[in-house]
Amino acid sequence: MQTKLVRSIKSKKLNVFGLFFLLAFLILVLTKLSETYVETIPFTIAYKNLPNKNIITLDSTPKVNVTVSTHGFNLLSYYFKDQIYQLDVENNASIYKSSYVWIAEKESYALKEQLGNSVKIVSVKPDTLILPFGTLSVKKVPVVLKSKINFASGYDSLNALEIKPDSVSVIGTEEEIRTINFVETKPLILENVKLDINANLGLEFPGFYRRLKLSENTVNIKATVEKFTEGTFDIPVTIINLPIDIEINYFPKHIMVSYYVSLNNYRAVKPSGFIIQCDYSEGLTSGKAYFRPELIVNSLEVKSARMKQNKVEYIIK
């Protein structure tokens, strides 16, 4: 058999047979495609010329099944991609109460125009679409950053992360936006941070708010990252609201304060930037023999500060 096959190829008999077979197959396909078929084609509804102040409030995208009669050649194009019918809301739908109404029988011309003259529409199911709509409202809400940032040892940012813009406008029906009080960013996760932060983050809604729109789809997150160190000062304790005719003795007279500051600003921090005070009137109200000192930081360069002691004992002379 192998020998006969080789001889057939050499004698070109096989090539002639293959050519005739291919021609017969093509003729068969062309004959089938030239026949008329009845098929049902699903169409997804998209909207055009929808007034800017309105929004369709359906929970899902509507679809219609269009049964057509046409040649097989015309049907081929409908099998290779999803079909979308552009419903002209302004011109091809009527308004009843708070809904747009599209009736297939009345608006079949627009659908036929999209399908072409060689396609005959047999039926459309459903034959009527009811599209409820709401009037758009606008509400401004803050942007909330979702982040998990771990700085490298000895590094930190002096100020809080800066979000621009820090608020956005939510656009939707009044009923829907009433429950929206903030918009979250997509998560920002950074590890071992040593360099300045500059990132663009998308904004997100829970899935059931998919009809709502935002004035901005992204925000910018920035922060200056620096090398940080710790310093200490011995700060005197001040008693406030002490009556003129009252004399007290208190201990300690000074409290050690440790503070966290960037290395670049270390020399700019002075003891005068810290105040420790005890309120005498508060001590009388509590009835205790000690004050709770309050630390006041007046230095913008300081990231955080804390006292080494949180009690000041006193006696009235």
C-alpha positions in Angstrom: 0.0 0.0 0.0 2.9 2.3 0.8 4.4 1.6 -2.5 1.1 2.3 -4.3 0.7 5.6 -2.4 4.1 6.8 -3.4 3.5 5.9 -7.0 0.1 7.7 -6.9 1.7 10.9 -5.6 4.4 10.7 -8.2 1.8 10.1 -10.9 -0.2 13.1 -9.5 -3.4 10.9 -9.4 -3.7 11.7 -5.6 -3.4 15.5 -6.2 -6.2 15.4 -8.8 -8.4 13.4 -6.5 -7.8 15.8 -3.6 -8.6 18.8 -5.8 -11.9 17.3 -6.9 -12.7 16.4 -3.3 -12.1 20.0 -2.2 -14.2 21.4 -5.0 -17.1 19.0 -4.1 -16.9 20.0 -0.4 -16.9 23.8 -1.3 -19.9 23.3 -3.6 -21.7 21.5 -0.8 -21.0 24.3 1.7 -22.1 27.0 -0.8 -25.3 25.2 -1.5 -26.1 24.9 2.2 -25.3 28.5 2.9 -27.4 29.7 0.0 -30.5 28.1 1.6 -32.9 30.1 3.8 -32.8 29.3 7.6 -34.8 30.5 10.6 -32.6 31.1 13.6 -32.9 32.9 17.0 -30.2 35.4 17.8 -29.8 36.8 21.3 -29.1 40.6 21.5 -27.8 42.5 24.5 -29.4 45.9 24.9 -27.2 49.0 25.1 -28.5 52.5 25.5 -27.8 55.6 23.4 -29.2 59.1 23.6 -30.1 58.5 27.2 -30.7 61.9 28.9 -27.7 62.9 31.1 -29.9 63.4 34.1 -31.4 59.9 33.9 -30.1 56.4 34.7 -31.6 53.0 34.0 -32.2 51.3 37.4 -32.5 47.7 36.2 -30.4 45.2 38.3 -29.2 43.3 35.1 -28.6 44.1 31.4 -31.8 43.4 29.4 -31.7 41.1 26.4 -34.0 40.2 23.5 -34.1 37.1 21.4 -34.7 38.0 17.8 -35.9 35.2 15.5 -34.8 35.9 11.9 -35.2 34.3 8.5 -32.3 34.8 6.1 -29.6 33.0 4.0 -26.9 31.0 5.7 -24.3 33.5 4.5 -25.9 36.2 6.5 -26.2 34.1 9.6 -22.4 33.4 9.7 -21.6 36.8 11.0 -23.9 36.4 14.0 -22.0 33.3 15.3 -18.6 34.9 15.7 -19.3 37.8 18.2 -22.0 38.8 20.7 -24.7 40.9 19.2 -25.6 44.3 20.7 -28.7 46.3 19.9 -28.2 50.0 20.4 -31.6 51.2 21.7 -32.1 54.8 20.9 -33.9 55.8 24.2 -34.8 59.3 23.0 -36.2 58.4 19.7 -37.3 54.7 19.9 -38.8 54.5 23.4 -41.8 56.2 25.1 -42.1 57.2 28.7 -44.8 55.8 31.0 -44.6 57.1 34.6 -40.9 56.4 35.6 -40.0 53.9 32.9 -39.0 53.9 29.3 -41.1 51.5 27.2 -39.8 49.9 24.0 -42.3 47.9 21.9 -40.7 45.7 19.3 -43.6 45.9 16.9 -43.6 49.7 16.8 -39.8 50.0 16.7 -38.9 47.1 14.5 -37.7 49.5 11.8 -34.7 50.5 13.9 -33.9 46.8 14.7 -34.3 45.8 11.0 -32.0 48.7 10.0 -29.3 47.3 12.2 -29.8 43.7 10.9 -29.9 44.7 7.2 -32.5 44.5 4.4 -31.6 40.9 3.6 -32.8 39.7 7.0 -36.5 39.2 7.8 -37.6 39.5 11.4 -39.9 36.7 12.4 -40.4 37.6 16.0 -38.9 39.4 19.0 -39.1 38.0 22.5 -39.9 39.7 24.8 -41.9 42.0 22.5 -41.9 44.8 25.1 -39.1 46.1 27.3 -39.9 48.2 30.4 -36.8 50.1 31.6 -37.3 51.9 34.9 -35.2 55.0 35.3 -34.3 57.4 38.1 -33.2 61.0 38.1 -29.5 61.5 38.9 -28.4 63.2 42.1 -24.9 64.2 43.2 -23.4 63.7 46.7 -19.8 64.6 47.8 -18.2 62.1 50.1 -14.7 61.6 51.6 -12.2 59.1 50.2 -11.0 56.5 52.7 -7.6 54.9 52.2 -7.3 51.1 52.6 -3.6 50.5 53.3 -1.1 48.3 55.1 2.3 50.0 55.1 5.3 48.7 56.9 8.3 51.0 57.0 11.9 49.7 57.1 13.5 49.9 60.5 14.3 53.5 61.4 12.2 55.0 58.6 8.8 56.7 58.8 6.8 59.5 57.3 6.5 62.8 59.1 3.0 63.6 58.0 0.0 61.4 57.3 -0.5 60.0 53.8 -1.8 62.7 51.5 -4.8 61.8 49.3 -5.6 63.9 46.3 -8.5 64.5 45.8 -9.6 63.7 49.3 -13.3 63.6 48.3 -15.3 62.7 45.2 -18.8 63.2 43.9 -21.0 60.2 43.7 -23.6 60.3 40.9 -26.7 58.1 41.0 -30.3 58.1 42.0 -31.2 59.9 45.2 -32.3 56.7 46.8 -29.1 54.9 46.1 -26.6 57.6 47.0 -28.4 58.4 50.3 -26.6 55.3 51.9 -23.1 56.2 50.6 -21.1 58.1 53.2 -17.6 57.4 51.9 -15.7 55.7 49.0 -12.8 53.4 49.6 -9.6 53.0 47.6 -8.3 49.7 46.4 -5.8 48.3 48.9 -2.3 49.9 49.1 0.1 47.2 50.5 3.8 48.2 50.9 6.6 46.4 52.8 10.0 47.6 53.9 9.4 51.2 52.7 12.5 53.5 52.6 11.6 55.8 49.7 8.9 58.4 49.2 5.4 57.0 48.4 3.7 58.1 45.2 0.9 55.8 44.0 -2.3 56.0 42.0 -5.1 54.0 43.4 -8.5 53.1 41.9 -11.7 53.6 43.8 -14.2 50.9 44.4 -17.8 50.3 45.4 -19.4 47.2 46.7 -20.8 45.2 43.8 -24.4 46.2 44.4 -23.6 49.8 43.6 -22.4 49.1 40.1 -24.9 51.6 38.6 -23.4 54.5 40.5 -20.7 56.8 38.9 -17.8 58.7 40.4 -16.5 62.1 39.4 -13.0 60.6 39.8 -11.9 57.0 39.2 -8.5 57.2 40.8 -6.7 59.2 43.5 -3.1 59.9 44.1 -1.4 58.9 47.4 1.8 60.7 48.5 4.1 60.7 51.5 7.6 61.8 52.2 9.6 59.0 53.9 12.7 59.9 55.9 15.2 58.4 58.3 13.9 58.8 61.9 15.5 58.8 65.3 14.5 59.3 69.0 15.5 62.1 71.3 14.8 63.0 74.9 14.3 66.2 77.0 13.8 66.8 80.7 10.7 69.1 80.7 9.6 71.1 83.8 6.1 70.5 85.2 3.8 73.5 85.4 0.7 73.7 87.7 -2.2 75.7 86.2 -5.4 77.0 87.9 -3.7 77.2 91.3 -5.4 79.7 93.6 -3.3 82.5 94.9 -3.8 81.6 98.5 -2.9 77.9 98.0 0.7 76.6 98.1 1.5 73.1 97.2 4.5 70.9 96.9 4.7 68.4 94.1 7.0 65.7 92.8 8.6 65.2 90.3 9.4 68.8 89.2 10.6 67.5 85.8 9.5 64.6 83.6 11.6 63.0 80.9 9.9 63.2 77.4 11.0 61.0 74.5 10.1 62.1 71.0 10.3 60.7 67.5 11.7 62.9 64.8 13.2 62.7 61.3 17.0 62.8 61.3 16.9 66.0 59.1 14.9 67.9 61.7 16.6 66.5 64.8 18.5 69.7 65.6 15.4 71.9 65.0 13.6 70.4 68.0 14.0 72.4 71.3 12.8 71.8 74.8 10.6 74.9 74.5 8.5 72.9 72.0 7.1 70.8 74.9 4.9 71.7 77.8 3.9 69.5 80.7 1.1 70.9 82.8 -1.1 69.7 85.7 -4.5 71.2 86.3 -5.1 71.9 90.1 -8.9 72.1 89.7 -9.0 68.7 88.1 -7.0 67.3 91.0 -9.5 68.7 93.4 -12.4 67.2 91.5 -10.9 63.7 91.4 -10.1 63.8 95.1 -6.8 62.0 94.5 -3.3 62.9 95.9 -1.8 63.1 92.5 -2.2 64.8 89.1 -2.4 63.3 85.6 0.1 65.4 83.7 -0.8 66.5 80.2 1.9 66.8 77.4 1.5 69.5 74.9 3.8 69.4 71.8 4.3 72.7 69.9 6.9 71.4 67.5 5.7 70.6 64.0 8.8 68.5 63.4 7.9 65.9 66.0 6.1 62.8 64.8 5.1 61.6 68.2 6.1 62.1 71.9 5.5 60.5 75.2 6.2 61.1 78.9 8.3 58.6 80.9 6.0 59.2 83.9 2.2 59.7 84.1 1.7 60.8 87.7 2.7 63.9 89.7 2.1 63.6 93.4 1.3 66.7 95.5 0.6 67.9 99.0 -1.0 71.2 100.1 1.3 73.1 102.5 
